[in-house]
């Protein structure tokens, strides 16, 4: 079954996207790796006209509701940049883990190739996905309340930091 992709004709629409780490390995919870993701998103907001409506970073995946002039390019560039940064970070902090992400061609792949894009076509669907995103850490029992998870749009303090980074 082919991977679902963003339609080139609809690349500037609003999408719910899930980006997952290969083997769903818990990778982000240490060594400032959430900051790598956050810095990349901030860069894309400033330089690629990325609009982020909702987001959450989990231990091995991220969920986003985003819009960009070219969502396909955003995903490609985000994955490429964060892969390089993750490789550098892991090679310094946990070099033995790098072997988990080497493919048969001896290349590193941190992200799964599937992005699970879902076009946001109705307000009801948007609200459903936004609620899903912000409640994800609660469902996983990481926190009791969505706003307690620091790397989420439910955390208004972190959301203000992102908005201030744009100024």
N, C-alpha and C positions, 0 to 999 in steps of 0.2 A: 504494500500500500504506500503510495507516494506521500511525502510529507506535505502538510498544508502550508501554503505560502501566501504572502500578501499579493493580491492582484495588482499588477503594474498600473492598471487604470484607476485603482482606488488607493494608491500609495499615500495620499495626503489625508485620508480619513482618520477617524479615531479608532484605535484598536486596543483590545485587551490582549496582552502578550505574556507568555510564560517562558522564561529562559532557565534551563536546568543544567546542572553540572553532570558530566558523564558519570555513570554508575551511581548517580545521586549521592555522591560522596559528600559528607559534611565538610565543607571547605572554608566557608566564610566566617566562622565564629572565632577566629583567632588571627593574630599577627596583622591587624589593621586591614583586613581584606574587605570588610564592608566599606571602609573609606575609599578603597580603590574604585568600587562600584559607584559610590556617591560622587566622587570627584569626576568620574567619567560622565555621569548624568548631568552634573553641573556644567561641564564643558559643552555638552551637547545642547543644553538650554541656551548657553551664551552664544555659541557659534553655529549651531545647526537648526535654530528655531524650533527646538523640541519643546513641546508643551506636555507637562506631566500632570495628569489629573489625580491619579491615585497610584500608590506604589507600596511594595513591601519587600524587604530583603529577608529571606529565610536562610537556613543553614546551608542549603544546597540548591536553591532556586530563587528566582525573583519573579514577582508579578508586577505588571505595569499597565496602566491605562494611559496611552500617549497619543499624541498627534504630532506629525512633522511634515514638512513639505515632501519628504521622501522617507517614509517609514522603513522601506527596504534598506536604504543606505544607512539609516540610523542603526538598525539592528546589526548590519554587517560591520560598521565602524566600531560600534560599542563592543561587540564580541571580539573583534580583532585587537583593539586597544587593551581591553581588560585581560585578554588571554596573555598578551605580552607582559603586562604588569603582574598578573598572577604568577606567571612562570618565574619572573625575577624574584618576587616575594618568596615563593616556595623554595626556589633554589638556595636562598639565603637562610630561611627559617626551618624548613622541613625537606631537605633534599631527597630523602628516601621516598617521599610521597609522589614526586614527579613521575616515577615509573608507572603509576596508575593511569596516567594520561597520555602515554605513548601508544600510537597506533602501529599497525603492521608495517607502515612505511617509515617508521621511526620519527614521526611528526607528533607534536603535542596538540592535543585537542581537549580543552577544558569544558567547552559548552557542547551540549547535544545539538545536532543540526536542526531539530524541530523547534519551532518557536511558538507553536500553538496559537497563531493569531486568530482572533475573533473580531470581526467588524462590529462596532457598536452602532446599531441601527435604530434603537429605541431607547427612550428614557428608562423604561422598566429594565431592559437588559443592562444598561449602564449601572443603575442602582444595585442590581443583583451582583454584578461583578465588583463594584466598589465595596459593597458589604463583604463579599467573599474575601477580597484582598485584605481589608482591614481586620477581619476576624480570623485570618489564617493563624497568627501566633496564639490566639486564644484556643482555637481548635487543637493545636499541637500542644497545648498546656504549657507554653513557655511563659505566658503571663495570664492574669485574670481578666484584664481589660485591654481592649485594642490600643488605647492611648498609652499604655505602659511599655509597649514594644518600641524602642527608640528608632529603629530603622523602618519607619512606616509613615504613610501620610496621615494615619490616625493620631500620631504624636505631633501635636500642634507646635511644640517647641522646635522640633527638627524641621518641620514644614517652614517655619519662619526663617530658620537658618538658610534653607534652600532659596527662599524668596529673596532674602537679603544678599545672597551670593550673586543674584542677577543684577543688582544695582551697581 
